[in-house]
Amino acid sequence: MTAEKTTSAFGWRVYGLGVMALAMVCLAWGDFDPGQPVPKGFPYRAALAYAAAAFMLLAGAAIEWRRTTAWAAAALSAYYAFIVVILMNGRVVFANYAEYGSYSGIAEQFAIAAGGLIIYAASAKIDAAQAARLTRLGQLAFGVCALLFGGAHFFYMNLTVPMVPKWLPPTQAFWAYATGIGHIAAGVAILTGVQARLAAILLTAMYVSFTLLVHVPMLLADPSSHWIWSENALNLALIGAAWVVADSLARSRRLGRSS
């Protein structure tokens, strides 16, 4: 494994912790993550939910150990891209193609797949050219997800505004619009490569602020909610994914200077 292909910061560790957190919420409730819709009458649904959670927990833990990082990242990327996004959410998008929420919802899961792909490219024993292609593919996928996240803020402003703390100046609406614009600007930057790393860093910081200002207070107000626990875990995974993107952009810049 070359130094250039070794992840350079802690993003991949946060990513692994986020996936583990999602798994533990699933195990605690004995159900699939809300972002992994499986029909209630699906055969052996409960057993499959536990199996999926166990896989996520083991893969998330394996991300933390460098000897298994590459294979765990590949497994998670494949699981989220093909099982969660295509099989689980594909039918939801097909049935609700006119609703923006079906696309922004699928983007949350696809962002986790993108993060796993980048981690695999950075840690697997593959040639530099293939690693660069996979890394860029993951970056582009994450950039598209950021655009969809930003659009959701505007499509569902009535839901976004109440989530902003009332005490935060100047107004709740201001921050609802600002974070929507921030997502879109970050997505454009990552897709075009213009100030992409700065955008990814700021996006990571914004997700951290969501945890502190939105998700943890919601959890303290209603600690029995499965959805709120899942949102906290999902946001942790998105922090990790955005951090992984920022790390990968730093490596790309170093490699560009050395070539």
N, C-alpha and C positions, 0 to 999 in steps of 0.2 A: 504494500500500500504506500503510495507516494505522499509526500507532505502536502502537495497541492490538492490531493483528493481526500485528505482528512479534514473533517469538519473543524472549523477554527474557533468556534465559540460554544455557547451552551444551548443554542436553539434546538438542536436535535434532542437534548435531554428534556427540555420543556415539552417538546412534541411528544416524546415517549410518556412523560407523566400525564399529559392531557389525554392520550389514548387510554392509559391505565385508569384515569379518573372516570372516563366514560364507561369503561368496562365495570368498574366497581359500582357505579350507579345502576347499571343494568342488573348486576348480580343482587344488589340490595332490593330492587323492586321485582326481580324475577321476570323481567320483560325486556323487549328490544328497546334500544334508544329511540326517542321520538323521531329522530332523523332517519331511522331505518324502518319505514312502514311495512309491516307484514300483516296481512288480513287476519282478523281475529279467529276465523274458522280454519286457518291453514293447518294441515296435519302436523302433529307433534310440535306445535308452535312453542310451547313452554320449554321443551327440551332443546329446540333449536336456539331459543333466546339465550339459554344458559351456555350452550356450546359456542355461540357467537361471542358472548361476553368473555368466556374463558379464553378463546382465541385472542381477542383484543388485549386481555390482561397479560397473557404470555408474550405476545408480540410487542406490546408496549414496554414490558420489562426487558425483553431481549434487545430493544433499541438502546438501552442504557449500557449494555456490555459490548465493547468494541468488536469482540470476536464474532458476535452475532448481529451486529447492527445492520449490515448490508442485507442479509436474508430476511430479517424482521421487517425492514423498511420495504423490501420488495413485496413481501406477503401482505403488509398493510396497504400498500399502494394498489395492489391487484384486488384485494378484498373490497376496498372502498370504491375503486373505479368500476369494477365489473359486477360485484354482488350488490353493493349498496346503491351506487348511482344508477346503473343500468337495470338490474333486475328488480330491486326494491322500489326505487323512485321513478323508474321509467314509466311504469303503468300509471303512477300518480300524475306525471307530466302529461301523458297521453290523455288521461281523463279530464285534466284541468288545464289544457294548453292555453286557455284564454286568461288564466290567472297568473299574475306576476309572481305571487308567492311560491308557486311550484318551482319556478326557476331559481329564485333566490335561496329556497330551501335546499335544492339539489346542489347549489354552489357551495354550501357549508360542508357538505360531504366530499365534494370534488376537491376542495381546498386541502382537506386532509390527505387525499390521494396524491395531490401535487407535492405536498411536503414530503411524503414518503418516497416519491420518485426522486426528488432532489437528494435526499439523504442516501438513497441507494447509489446514485451516480457518484456521490462524494466519497463513499466508503467501500464500494465494490472493487474487485480486482479486474477492471475492464480498461481498455485503452482510452487515452485522454480524449480522442476525438468523439468516441461514443459517449463518454461521460459528459462532455460539453453539450452534445445534442440532447441528451436526456435532461440535463440541468436546464437548458433553455426551454425545453418542452414543459417542464414543471413550472418554470417562471411564467411562461405565457398562460398556462392554465390558471395559475394563481392570480395573475393580472385580470383575466376575464372574471374570475370569482369576485374580485374586489369591485369591479364595475357593477356586477349584479347586486352586491351588498349595498353599494351606494344608491342604486336605483330603488331598492326596497325602502330606504329611508324616505324617499319622496312619494312612492306609491302608497305607503302606509304611514304617512305623517301623523295620522290620528293615533296610531299605536306607538310611534317613536317618541313623540313629545312627552307623554306622561312618564316615560322611563327616565327622563333627565331629572336629576334632583332639583326641586323647586328653589333651593337656596343658592343654586349656582348662577352667578350673574353672566350676561345681562338678562336672558330669558331662556326658558326651556326650548322654545321654538328656534331660537338662534343656534343652539347647540345641536338640535335635531338636523337643521339644514347644514350646519358646518361639518358635522361628521359624515353626512351624506356626500357632500362635496369632497371631503377628504378622501373617502373611499374611491370616488371616481377619479380624482387627481392621481392617487396612488396607482390605480389600475392602469391609467394612461401612461404614467411614467414607467411602470414595469414593462408594459407592452412595447413601448417605443425605445426604452433604454436611456431616456433623458432624465438624469437625476434619479435613476431607478433605485439605487441603494439608499439614498436619503429618504425616498418615499417609503421603502420597505421598513426602514428604521422607525419612521414616524408612524406608520401603520401599526407596527408592533407596540409602540408606546401608547397609541390610542386604544388598542385592545386591552392593555394593562390598565388603563384608566377606566375602561368599561367594567373590569372586575372590581376595582376599588369603589367606583361611584354608582354602579348600577347593579351588578349581579350579586355581590356580597350583601348589600343592604336588602335586596329582595329576598335573599336566602334567610337573613336574620328575621325578616318580617313574616316569612312563611316557610319554616324549615321542614314541613311535611310534604312539600310539593315536589313531585317527581320531575316535572318540567323545569322548575327553577334549578334543581340540582344538576340536571342535564345541561342546562344553559351555562352554568358555571364551568362544568367540565368541558363543554364544547368550546367555550371562550379560551380556556387554558390551552386546548389543542390548537386553536387558531393563533394564539400568541406564539406557540412553538413553530407553527407552519410559517408565519410571517417572519419570524426570527431566522428560520432556516433559509428563506428566500433572501433576506438581507445578507446572511453569511455567504450564500452562493454568489451573490453579486459582488461581494468583496473579493472572493477568490477569482471570479472572472476578470475583474479589473487588474488584479496582480498578474494574472497569466497574460493579459493583453499587453501590460507594460514589459513583461519579460520576453515576449515573442519578437 
